[in-house]
Amino acid sequence: MATLWDPIKVGNLSLPHRFAMAPMTRSRANPDGTPGPLAAEYYTQRASLGLLITEGVQPSEDGQGYLTTPGIYNDAQIKGWQKVTSAVHAAGGHMFIQLMHTGRMSHPDNTPHHRQPVAPSAIASGELMYTPTGMQPMPIPRALSTADVKATVQDFRHAAACAIEAGADGVELHGANGYLLHQFFAAHVNQRSDEYGGSYQNRARFAIEVAEAVADEIGPERTSIRLSPLLPVGGIAEDDENLELYRYLTRELDRMRLAYLHVSYAPADDALLGDIRDAWSGALILLRLKRTLESLAKDVESGVADMVSIGKWALANPDFVSRFRHKQPLNDADPSTFYGGSAAGYTDYPTLAQVRAAAG
């Protein structure tokens, strides 16, 4: 039986335990999409988690949805991320940059070119987006042409190459949480009549082509993907998805021998998760949306997952691994500082050693 404390090999990486830091949007990048001045410190503080998956990073100008999120598609952004990856590596950690194209989950006021968002079809999410002037409805997106879809595949390829040039150990493709790849999966969001719409095989095609292009560019051992099957988010309802799509998609991705599959899972029924586990022969990282500290080890010990990723616990506890292993109390995360701002709620969460030193 595997435990959380067993080492594991993921792609080319030898990791000391079965934890990973989940990607978390922090909205602290510079206006030009370069990582903010505290990014290197923030990630390095959490290097003991072994595998750090970055916040969502846009692969192109069209890929940006939120204010002050970082990119990885030009020279300045590459240089900015080099400072981050170098610091993380020096601290003994590893970093995968998550490539996140938000698709219709965007607003022109948040992007450098102020263009209409893009999506599989011209169907709005019906949700609101925070912008410089407050909350606004997300507009109806422009439907990508077939040529646009193929060009977007190449945007991901280019961004992956930039990530490796920036010193990242690999990239994670964001195929979850209502963003562009996920939008293609959902039948009511994707009403295309070309080879990227219609059947579930066609709706999975874009994600498969992106994974193939990225794996061809940087190697499958440096390529991974995140999925959130049956997660109602971003205007995608649970009944808008197809279980067979995820079974098919997992089988197709498994053939590529990617570094890992990262699953964000919410349903109470584990049937689909079990099917995904059976179809996936590589490392599977799991983030259950409803769990407790006491249940963290369960999925690794049962074999449902090879690793578990943590979000808020990692955000608030730079030394989470040590605290958890030694059953020490945790800092509480402050939701008011999750997005935007500077050091508060970002790099100022104390380690247990700092707490004890301050207490005298």
C-alpha positions in Angstrom: 0.0 0.0 0.0 1.3 3.4 -1.0 1.4 6.2 1.6 1.6 10.0 1.3 5.3 9.8 2.4 6.5 7.4 -0.3 8.7 9.0 -3.0 7.3 8.9 -6.5 8.6 9.5 -10.1 6.5 11.8 -12.2 7.7 12.4 -15.7 11.4 13.1 -15.3 11.0 14.3 -11.7 11.8 12.3 -8.5 9.5 13.7 -5.8 10.0 13.1 -2.1 6.3 12.6 -1.2 2.8 12.5 -2.6 1.7 16.1 -2.1 1.6 18.8 -4.9 0.6 22.4 -4.7 -2.6 23.0 -6.7 -2.8 25.9 -9.2 -4.4 29.0 -7.6 -5.1 32.3 -9.3 -3.6 35.1 -7.2 -3.9 38.2 -9.6 -0.6 39.8 -8.6 1.2 39.9 -11.9 2.4 43.1 -13.5 0.2 44.8 -16.1 2.4 43.4 -18.9 1.8 39.8 -17.8 5.2 39.3 -16.2 5.2 37.7 -12.8 4.8 40.2 -9.9 7.8 41.2 -7.7 6.9 38.8 -5.0 6.2 35.7 -7.1 9.6 34.1 -6.7 9.4 34.5 -2.9 5.8 33.2 -2.8 6.6 30.0 -4.7 10.0 29.4 -3.1 8.4 29.6 0.4 6.3 26.5 -0.7 9.1 24.5 -2.3 8.9 21.8 0.3 5.6 20.7 -1.4 7.9 19.2 -4.1 5.8 19.8 -7.2 4.4 23.3 -7.5 1.8 23.9 -10.2 1.6 27.6 -10.9 -1.4 29.8 -11.1 -3.1 29.8 -14.5 -0.8 31.5 -17.0 -2.3 32.7 -20.3 -0.7 31.2 -23.5 -1.6 34.3 -25.6 -3.3 37.7 -25.3 -6.6 36.1 -26.2 -6.2 33.6 -23.4 -6.4 36.2 -20.6 -9.6 36.4 -18.6 -8.8 38.0 -15.3 -7.0 41.1 -14.2 -3.3 41.0 -13.5 -2.7 37.3 -14.4 0.7 36.3 -15.8 1.4 35.2 -19.3 4.1 33.0 -20.9 4.3 34.0 -24.6 6.9 36.7 -25.0 10.5 37.4 -24.0 9.7 39.6 -21.0 7.5 37.0 -19.5 10.1 34.3 -20.1 12.7 36.4 -18.3 10.2 37.1 -15.5 9.5 33.4 -15.0 13.2 32.5 -15.1 13.6 34.3 -11.8 10.8 32.3 -10.3 11.9 28.9 -11.5 15.5 29.5 -10.6 14.5 30.4 -7.0 12.3 27.3 -6.7 14.9 25.0 -8.0 17.5 26.5 -5.7 15.1 25.7 -2.8 14.8 22.1 -3.9 11.3 22.4 -5.5 10.0 21.7 -9.0 7.6 23.7 -11.1 5.0 23.0 -13.8 3.5 26.2 -15.3 -0.2 25.8 -15.9 -1.3 27.0 -19.3 -4.8 28.5 -18.9 -6.8 29.9 -21.8 -10.0 31.3 -20.3 -12.0 31.4 -23.5 -15.4 33.1 -22.9 -14.6 33.5 -19.1 -13.2 36.9 -19.8 -13.9 40.6 -20.4 -12.3 42.9 -22.9 -11.4 45.4 -20.1 -9.1 42.8 -18.5 -7.0 42.0 -21.6 -4.1 43.9 -23.3 -5.9 44.2 -26.6 -9.4 44.8 -25.4 -10.9 42.3 -27.9 -14.1 40.3 -27.6 -13.4 36.9 -25.8 -13.3 33.8 -27.9 -15.1 30.4 -27.4 -16.2 27.3 -29.2 -19.5 29.0 -30.0 -21.0 32.5 -29.6 -22.8 31.7 -26.3 -22.2 33.8 -23.2 -21.6 32.2 -19.8 -24.3 34.3 -18.1 -21.9 35.1 -15.3 -20.2 38.3 -14.0 -16.5 39.2 -14.2 -14.5 41.5 -12.0 -13.0 44.3 -14.1 -11.2 47.7 -13.4 -14.7 49.3 -13.1 -16.3 46.6 -11.0 -18.4 43.6 -11.8 -19.6 43.4 -15.4 -21.5 40.7 -17.4 -19.2 38.6 -19.5 -20.0 39.4 -23.1 -21.1 37.1 -25.9 -17.8 35.6 -27.2 -16.7 35.4 -30.8 -16.9 31.8 -32.1 -13.5 30.6 -33.2 -13.3 29.6 -36.8 -11.8 26.2 -37.6 -8.6 28.0 -38.6 -8.7 29.9 -35.3 -8.9 26.6 -33.4 -5.9 25.3 -35.2 -4.0 28.5 -34.5 -4.9 28.3 -30.8 -3.4 24.8 -30.7 -0.2 26.4 -31.9 -0.5 29.2 -29.3 -0.4 26.4 -26.7 2.6 24.9 -28.4 4.5 28.2 -28.4 3.6 28.9 -24.8 4.9 25.5 -23.7 8.2 26.1 -25.5 8.4 29.5 -23.7 7.7 27.8 -20.3 10.6 25.4 -20.8 12.8 28.2 -21.9 11.8 30.0 -18.7 13.1 27.0 -16.7 9.9 25.2 -15.9 10.0 21.5 -15.4 6.9 21.1 -17.5 3.4 22.5 -18.2 -0.1 21.6 -17.1 -2.9 22.2 -19.6 -6.0 23.6 -17.9 -8.8 21.5 -19.3 -11.0 22.2 -16.3 -13.1 24.8 -14.3 -15.1 26.2 -17.3 -12.2 27.5 -19.3 -11.6 27.1 -23.0 -10.7 23.4 -23.3 -13.6 22.5 -20.9 -15.9 24.7 -23.0 -15.3 22.5 -26.0 -16.3 19.4 -24.0 -19.8 20.8 -23.0 -22.5 20.2 -25.6 -24.6 23.3 -24.8 -21.5 25.6 -24.9 -20.0 23.9 -28.0 -22.6 24.0 -30.8 -20.1 23.7 -33.6 -20.7 21.9 -36.9 -17.1 21.3 -37.8 -14.7 18.5 -36.6 -14.6 20.1 -33.2 -18.3 19.9 -32.4 -21.1 17.4 -32.4 -20.1 14.0 -31.1 -18.2 13.6 -27.8 -15.2 12.4 -29.8 -15.2 15.7 -31.8 -15.7 17.8 -28.7 -12.6 16.2 -27.1 -10.6 16.7 -30.3 -9.3 20.2 -29.4 -7.9 19.1 -26.0 -6.3 16.1 -27.6 -4.7 18.2 -30.4 -3.4 20.7 -27.8 -1.9 17.9 -25.7 -0.3 16.3 -28.8 1.2 19.5 -30.0 2.6 20.4 -26.6 4.0 16.9 -26.0 5.6 17.0 -29.5 7.2 20.4 -28.6 8.5 19.7 -25.1 8.2 16.0 -24.6 5.3 14.0 -23.1 7.3 13.7 -19.8 7.0 17.4 -19.4 3.3 17.6 -20.4 0.3 17.1 -18.2 -3.4 18.1 -18.1 -6.1 19.0 -15.5 -9.7 17.9 -15.9 -12.8 18.6 -13.7 -15.4 16.1 -14.9 -19.0 17.0 -14.0 -18.1 20.2 -12.2 -20.8 22.8 -12.7 -18.8 26.0 -13.2 -18.5 28.9 -15.6 -22.0 28.4 -17.0 -21.4 24.7 -17.7 -24.0 22.5 -15.9 -23.3 19.0 -14.7 -25.8 17.6 -17.2 -24.1 19.5 -20.0 -21.2 17.0 -20.0 -20.9 13.4 -21.2 -19.3 10.7 -19.1 -18.3 8.9 -22.2 -16.3 12.0 -23.3 -14.1 11.7 -20.2 -13.6 8.0 -20.5 -12.7 8.4 -24.2 -10.5 11.5 -23.5 -8.6 9.7 -20.7 -7.9 6.8 -23.0 -6.6 9.0 -25.8 -4.4 11.1 -23.4 -3.1 7.9 -21.8 -1.6 6.8 -25.2 0.6 9.9 -25.1 2.3 8.8 -21.9 2.0 12.3 -20.3 3.7 13.1 -17.0 0.5 13.1 -15.0 -3.3 13.6 -15.1 -4.6 16.1 -12.5 -8.3 15.5 -11.7 -10.4 18.0 -9.7 -13.4 15.9 -8.5 -16.6 17.0 -6.9 -19.3 14.3 -7.4 -20.2 12.1 -4.4 -20.3 9.1 -6.7 -16.8 7.8 -7.5 -17.9 5.7 -10.5 -16.4 8.0 -13.1 -13.3 8.6 -11.1 -12.8 4.9 -10.9 -13.2 4.6 -14.7 -10.6 7.4 -15.2 -8.2 5.7 -12.8 -8.6 2.4 -14.7 -8.0 4.1 -18.1 -5.0 6.1 -16.9 -1.7 4.2 -16.6 0.5 7.1 -15.4 0.6 9.3 -12.3 -2.8 10.6 -11.2 -3.0 13.7 -9.0 -6.4 14.1 -7.3 -8.0 17.2 -5.7 -11.3 16.4 -4.1 -13.4 19.5 -3.6 -14.9 18.2 -0.4 -12.3 16.7 2.0 -10.8 17.1 5.4 -7.2 16.9 6.6 -8.1 13.5 8.1 -9.1 12.1 4.8 -6.1 13.4 2.7 -4.3 10.1 2.8 -7.3 7.9 1.9 -7.1 8.1 -1.9 -3.4 7.4 -2.1 -3.7 4.5 0.3 -6.6 3.0 -1.7 -4.9 3.5 -5.0 -7.5 5.8 -6.4 -4.8 8.5 -6.8 -1.0 8.5 -6.8 -0.7 12.0 -5.3 -3.0 14.7 -3.9 -2.9 18.4 -4.6 -3.7 21.0 -2.0 -4.8 24.6 -2.5 -5.8 26.8 0.4 -3.8 24.8 2.9 -0.7 25.4 0.9 -1.6 29.1 0.4 -1.8 29.7 4.1 1.0 27.4 5.2 4.4 27.6 3.4 5.5 24.7 5.6 2.4 22.6 5.2 4.2 19.3 4.6 6.1 19.6 8.0 3.0 20.8 9.8 0.8 18.0 8.5 3.4 15.3 9.1 3.9 16.3 12.7 0.2 17.0 13.3 0.8 20.7 14.1 -1.9 23.4 13.8 -2.3 25.2 10.5 -2.7 28.9 9.7 -6.2 29.8 8.4 -6.4 31.3 4.9 -7.8 34.8 4.6 -10.2 34.9 1.6 -10.1 38.7 1.5 -6.5 38.6 0.3 -6.8 35.7 -2.2 -6.8 38.0 -5.3 -4.7 41.1 -5.9 -2.8 43.2 -3.4 0.8 42.7 -2.3 2.5 40.8 0.5 -0.5 40.5 2.8 -2.1 37.1 2.4 0.6 36.2 -0.1 4.1 36.0 1.3 3.4 37.0 4.9 1.9 33.7 6.2 4.3 32.6 8.9 5.9 29.2 9.2 5.4 27.3 12.5 9.0 28.2 13.5 8.3 31.9 12.9 5.1 31.6 15.0 7.0 30.0 17.9 9.9 32.5 17.6 7.4 35.4 17.8 5.8 33.9 20.8 9.1 33.8 22.6 
